[in-house]
């Protein structure tokens, strides 16, 4: 059953009403053409329109796998997360206790005065500045001006850090004047926002 390519030359003379008697070479070529045409039409009308859906499904599959891995990791480490969360709650409660409440701020000035005088400093200025309301807390600046020796300043800063309430020191300016060294700085303490302060934001 050798393929005789010469039979293809008769394709223009063939009668479509007598397909059964066509040469086998012509029948094969016709069948191949039909298969190719069906493949092209099938690709164009059936497969090509759903390719974007396939790409979207693949992307969604990748996302879901990533989410599954993340949730599986959380589930496996749930006990560790609970322990960590409990520790965070304890740390947060401890930090809240370190913030002075609104009725304790006056006493804080007394604490700073005591720390400064026991360090050998003389206060020239100790005054509250306008409070600054942030998103989650209120900042309470205190302007401080003291005179003394360099080592007294160091002791003062060290003692401020040991206060039971959170106080930070900023904007240091040290001048050498006739009566000794003069230190200008700003102390800042903080407390959580009250309901009224939340309303005014």
Secondary structure, 3 states (H helix, E strand, C coil): CCCCHHHHHHHHHCCHHHHHHCCHHHHHHHHHHHHHHHHHHHHHHHHHHHHHHHHHHHHHHHHHHHHHHHHHHHHHCHHHHHHHHHHHHHHHHHHHHHCCCHHHHHHHHHHHHHHHHHCCCEEEEEEECCCEECCCEEEEEEEEEEEECHHHHHHHHHHHHCCCCCEEEEEEEEEEECCEEEEEEEEEEEEECCHHHHHHC
